[in-house]
């Protein structure tokens, strides 16, 4: 079978790569063509466009880059027609993928969506397009099944969260060797996860690094994203207890004592590694003001959303400053608070339904299209 996959960011690249690996187990003749990154590329097939060319976040940034986005949409349609896949698999990235899904249904392609757009957060009216344009939807958060099935009468498949697969399947790190190779000493590690897009890293990293001199008993390690160059991070780095390690986020989290994390998938990854964290977010002012009007959520982090209560502290926009970040980091270094967080993390993991999301999804996709 021929599979065309579209992932538009680093997390999508990770989950799509595990899905491709699982598809190869059920379909030995699987042929892949995709938009994504290095992880997908390792599974074989043809990389059409890297997600770093697609990463526009926020309302203002999208408007500024609208010509590029429209060009990409046109090219994607032409490329799909040339490949003529048995199925198109969309991985999150709704602004782009929903446009392609509408066109694809009109062209009679089978459309499967893995990792639902977060329409429960905003743009709930997208449900009409999803019901019209998506043949099969695979959801990864426990509350999404009820949202689609009970509220909107649209049958979906809850497959569990693929992060459990990604973490379970990772190669364990030799801690002492990892520390030696990266110039780390014996002090506890505080991981800094400032995001993967240049725009968000610029906004997040400067504030994160502003507190490093106040925690000299710890060493700070920046988790460099594969989509960025080392030189970009070095422009922010000043201080002796700061290290940069590129493209090794899971290894960093596996040895971290605490973490400062930009809102997104990384908040859940950090929790599943059992690392106490402070969630941070600061976006373009205009984009944030618009988002406040249209997003109806009590929390921004996946950890708190899944638990439906505050498990990890969220510092958003003006609250994300040196004074408050320092205070919240001190709190998660306190042993009493850490015990409470670890207990909550265990409950979170139970809610996610166990490993196997990638293989469950691959089986469902293959069985659906093989006839």
TORKE-802507 format. One record per residue: residue in one letter; x negated, z negated, y negated of N, C-alpha, C in turn. Coordinates in steps of 0.1 Angstrom, whole numbers, plus 5000, padded with zeros to 4 digits. Atoms other than C-alpha are relative to their C-alpha. Layout:
BEGIN
aXZYXZYXZY...
//
This chain:
BEGIN
x499250005012500050005000499150004987x500850005013498950064964500749904990x499650115009499149764940499450024986x500550005014498949784902500349874994x499850135005498349444887499650004985x500350025014498349344850499949854996x500350145004496749014839499350014986x500549985014495948964802499149894995x500850115005493848644801499249945012x500850064989491348434821500849945011x499250074990493948224839500750115009x499449894992495748544850499050075009x501149954992492448684862499849925013x500350104989491948374884501250015010x498950004991495448374899500350145007x499949864994495648754904498950025010x501049984990492348744922500349945013x499650074987493648494947501150065006x498949924994496748694951499550125007x500649884994494749004958499349965013x500750044987492648814984501149975011x498950024991495948705000500750125005x499349874996497449055000499150075010x500949934991494349185018500249945014x499850064986495148945047501350055007x498849944994498649095052500150155000x500049855001497849455042498650045000x501549964998494449575055499750134992x500249875008495049905036500349984985x499650035014495749735002499050074991x500849925010494449954973500549944986x499750075013494249784939499550084988x500449965014494149904903500549904991x499650125008494349644876499449994986x500550055013493949504841499749855003x500350144997492149174844498549974996x501450045003488549044847499150005013x501049994990485548984869500549945013x499550064987487348764895500950105008x499249904994489849044902499150115005x501049894996486949294903499349975013x500750044987485249094931500950025012x499149984988488349154953500150155003x499949854997487849534951501050074992x499049925008489749814935499350044987x500549945012489449954900500549924988x499650075012489349754868500250104989x499649915010491149954841499649954986x500450065013490749724811499849855002x500350144999489249384807500949924991x499150085008491449104794499449964986x500650035013488949034766500450104989x499549895009490249364750501549984996x498550015002493849234751500449864994x499750145003493548874739500349984985x499650035014495548844707501049895001x499150124999497148504702500749974987x499350045012499848394678500750124993x499249905006502348584657499250094990x500849935010499948674628499050095007x501049924994497248804651500550125007x499349894994499649024670500350114990x499749905010500849184638498850074995x501349945005497249244626499550105010x500649914990496449424659501150085007x498949934994499749604665499750145004x500349874996498249944666499250015013x500850014988495749854693500949975012x499150044990498549684713500950125004x499249884997500749994711499350115007x500949914993497850214721499849965015x500250054987497249994751501250025009x498749984992500950014762500150145004x499949854997500950394760499050045011x501049974990497650414780500449945013x499650074987498950164806501150095007x499049924994502050374812499450135007x500749874994499950694817499249975012x500950034989497550514840500849965012x499250034988500350374862500650135006x499549874995501850724865499050075008x501149934993498450864875499749945014x500350074988498050594902501150005010x498850004992501650594914500149895010x500150124991501650244929501349985008x498850044993504050114955500749884993x499550125008504549804933499149974988x500850055011503549684899500249855000x499950145000502749314898499549954986x500350055013502849144864499649855001x500450144999500948814860500049944986x499850065013502248614830499950104989x500249905011501248784797501250084996x498749935002504848854787500250104989x499849915011504549024754499750145004x500449874995502749314770500850045013x499449974987504149294805501550035000x498549985001507849284796500250144995x499949865005507349614777499850105011x500449914989505749774807501149995011x499050024990508449634830501250084997x498849925004511249794810499850155003x500449864997509550134812500050025015x500249984986508650084849501350015008x498750004993512250014860500750144998x499449875003513350334842499350115008x500849904993510650524861500149975015x499750034986511950364894498849945008x501150074994508750164901500649865004x499750144996509149834920499349904991x500650095010508549544896500149865005x500150144995507349204908499349924989x500750085010506448924884499649875006x500650124995504048644894499649924989x500250095011503948344871500950044988x498949965009507048364850499649984985x500150035015507048404812500749874997x499550145003507748064797501350014991x498849985008511248164785500849874998x499450145002512347794790499549934988x500550055012510147724760500550074988x499549925011511148004737500350145005x499549874997512748344737500850005013x499250014988515248234763500950135002x499249884999517248554755499250115008x500749904991514448744775500650005014x499450004986516448644806500850135003x499249884998518648954800499050115005x501049894996515549184802499449975014x500650034987514048994831501050045012x499049974990517349024851500150155002x499949864999517449394843498850075005x501349924997513749494847499149945011x500950074990512249254873500749995013x499450014986513049304910499849865006x500350134993511348984922499249914990x500850105008510148674903499549895008x500650114992507748414917499649904990x500350115010507648084897499149905006x501050094996505047824899500249854995x499850135005506447524881501449955006x498850054992509047294899501350014992x498749995007511647304871500450144997x499749865003511547684867501150055010x499049954990513647744899501449974996x498750045005516547544886500450084987x499749935013516247704851500550145003x499649874998516548054865501250015009x498949984990518848004895501349934995x498850075004521247744882500550034986x499649985014521247804845500350154997x499949865004520948184845500450095012x499549924988522148294880499150115004x501049904996518948474888499149945010x500850064988517348414922498550034998x501449995001513648344920499449935012x500750064989511048224945499049894994x500950105004509347884939498950005010x501049984991505947934955498949884999x501050105002504047624943499050054989x501049965010501147624918498750055005x501249944994498247864925498749924996x501250075003495747624908499649915011x500350084988496047404939499150085010x500849914991494747704959498650024994x501349975006491947784934499149885001x500850124999490747424934499649975014x500250034985491047384972498950105005x500949894994489147714979498650014993x501349995007486247654954498949955009x501250044993482747614967499649864994x500450135006481747244963498750014994x501349995007478947184939499149885004x501050104997475746994947499749934986x500050065013476046744918498649994994x501450025005472346654915499350134996x500649875003471247014917500650064988x499349945012473847124892499549944987x500550075012472646864867498650044997x501449965002468946954872500050144994x500049865004469647324868500550024985x499449985013471547274836499549894989x500650095009469347004820500849884996x499250115002471846724823499349875005x500650134996470746354825501049925007x499250094992472246054841501349954993x498850045008474845984813501250065005x498749934996478546044821500250124991x499749885007479746384811501450014994x498749975006482446464786500150154999x499949865001483646814791500850054988x499349935011484747034762500550135004x499449874996487147314770500850054988x499449955013487847494737500850125001x499249884998489747784752499150125004x500749884996488748144761500050114990x499949905011489748344730499149964988x500950025011487348374701500749924989x499350065011490048274676500249855002x499750144998490947944693498749925001x501350074999487347854701499549964986x500450035014486547884664500749894994x499250105006489347654655499849865007x500150134992488747394683498749945001x501350054997485047364689499449924989x500750075011483947254655500549854999x499550135001486246954655499649925013x500450074988485446864691498549954999x501450045001481746864684499749904988x500250095011482146664652499949855004x500050144995482446344673498949965009x501150024990479446384696499049894996x501050095004477146174676500549855000x499450144999479545874679500149955014x500050044986479245874717498750035007x501449984995475545854724499749965014x500250044986476045694758500650115009x499449894992477646024770499350134996x500549875004476546384771501250105001x498949905002478946664760499650135006x500349874994479146984780501150104996x499049895004480947294766500150095012x499749904989482547504793500250144993x499949875006481747854781500850105008x499149904993484348124789499250125003x500749884996483248434807500250114990x499749895009484748644780499250004987x500850025012482348514753498550005003x501550004999478548534747499549864997x500750135003476248234746499749984985x500450005014475148324711501249954991x498850045008478748274698500149855000x499850144999478847914711498849934992x501250065006475247834698500249984985x499850015015476447894662500749874996x499350125003478547574665499249885004x500750114993476047354684498949944992x501050085006474147084666500149865006x500050134994473046764683499350005013x500950004988470846654712500849975012x499250034988473646544735501150105003x499049894997475446884737499350115008x500549894991474947134765501150115001x499149894998476547474770499750065015x500149944987477247594806501050115001x499149885000478747944809500750025014x499349954989481448034834499949915012x500150104989481247714855501049894997x499050115004484447524843500349915011x499650094989485447394877498849915004x501150094997481947264884499849894989x500150105011481847094850501149895002x498950104999485246934856499849915013x500250074988484146824891499049884998x500950125003481446594875500449934987x499750055013483246514842500649865001x499450135001484146154833501350004991x498949985009486546264805499950144994x500049865006487546594787500950014988x499249965012488746734754500450145003x499549874994490947034763501050074991x499049925008492647304743501250035009x498849994993496247334753500150145007x499949884992496947594780499949965015x500250024985496347624818498949895002x501150104998493147414814500449865000x499550145000495147104807500449965015x499650034987496647124842498850005010x501249994992493247224858499349864999x500850135003491646914842500749885008x499250114993494446684856499850015015x500149984985494146834891498549965005x501450054997490346744890500049854997x499950145002491546394881499049954989x500850035012489746394847500949954989x499250045012491346184819499750094988x500249905010491846414790500849974987x499249995012492946454754500350154998x499549865002494946774748499950034985x500249975014494046954715500650144997x499549875003495747244697499950014984x500049965014495147404663500150154998x499949855001496447754656500050054985x499849935013496847994627501249934993x498950075007498947814600501350075001x498749935000501548084598500650015014x499549994987501748134635500649865005x499550134996502247754640501349974993x498850025007504947734614501250085006x499049924994506848014630500349955014x499850064986506347864665500949884999x499250125001507747534653501550034999x498649975002511047704644500650065013x499449934989511447894677499849935014x500350074987509947664704500749875001x499250124999512147394717499449915012x500650084989509847164737499549874994x500550135004508846794735498549995001x501450014997505346864747499450155000x500749865000502747154746499250015013x500949994988500647064777500850005012x499349994987501647154812500149875007x500050144994500846804824501249934996x498850085006503446644801501350075003x498849924997505946924806500549985014x499650024986505946894844500549865003x499650144998506146514843501149964991x498950035010508646524814499849864993x500450125008506846234797498650014996x501349995005503646174779499049935010x501150054991500846134805498750014993x501349985007498046274783500450024985x499849995015497746254745499850144995x500149875006498446564725499749994985x500350005015496746614691500250154995x499549865004498446914674499850024985x500249965014497447084641499349904992x500750095009496746824614499649875008x500550124992496546544640498750025008x501349974993493646724656498950004989x501150025009490946584634499049905005x501150094995487746384638500449865003x499650144999489246044632500949975013x499050024989492146074657499450045013x500649964987490146264683499049895005x500950114996487545984683500749895006x499150114995490245724687500650025014x499349964987491945904716498950015011x501150004990488645964734499649865004x500350144997487845594732501049945009x498950054991491245524748499850045014x500149954986490645744778498749965007x501250054994487245594783500249855005x499750134996488845254787500649995014x499750014985489245144824501549985003x498550034998492845014821500850134998x499349875002494045344806499750105011x500449904990492145544832500849985013x499350034987493845364861501550054999x498749955002497245454846500150155001x500149865000496245814841499850055015x500349954986494945854877501349985008x498850024993498245714890501050114997x499149905005500245964869499550145006x500549874994497946254881500450025015x499649994986498746174917501450045001x498649965000502446194910500250154996x500049865004501846524892499750095011x500449914989500146674922501150015010x498950004990503046574945501150104995x498949925006505546754921499750155002x500449865000503547084924500250065013x499549954988504447124960498950055010x501149974990501047164978499450144999x500749875001498647454983500850115007x499549884992499447804996500850104991x499249925009501047964965499650155001x500549875000498948274967500450085013x499649934987499648355004501550015001x498549994999503348275001500450124991x499749895009503548514972499750145006x500549884994501548784989500950045012x499149974988503748765021501350054995x498749955005506948795000499950144994x500149865006505649094980499850105011x500349904990504349275011501350035008x498849984992507549215031501150074993x499049945009509649325002499850154999x500249865003507949664997499650085012x500549924989506849765032501050095007x498949924994510249895043500350134992
//
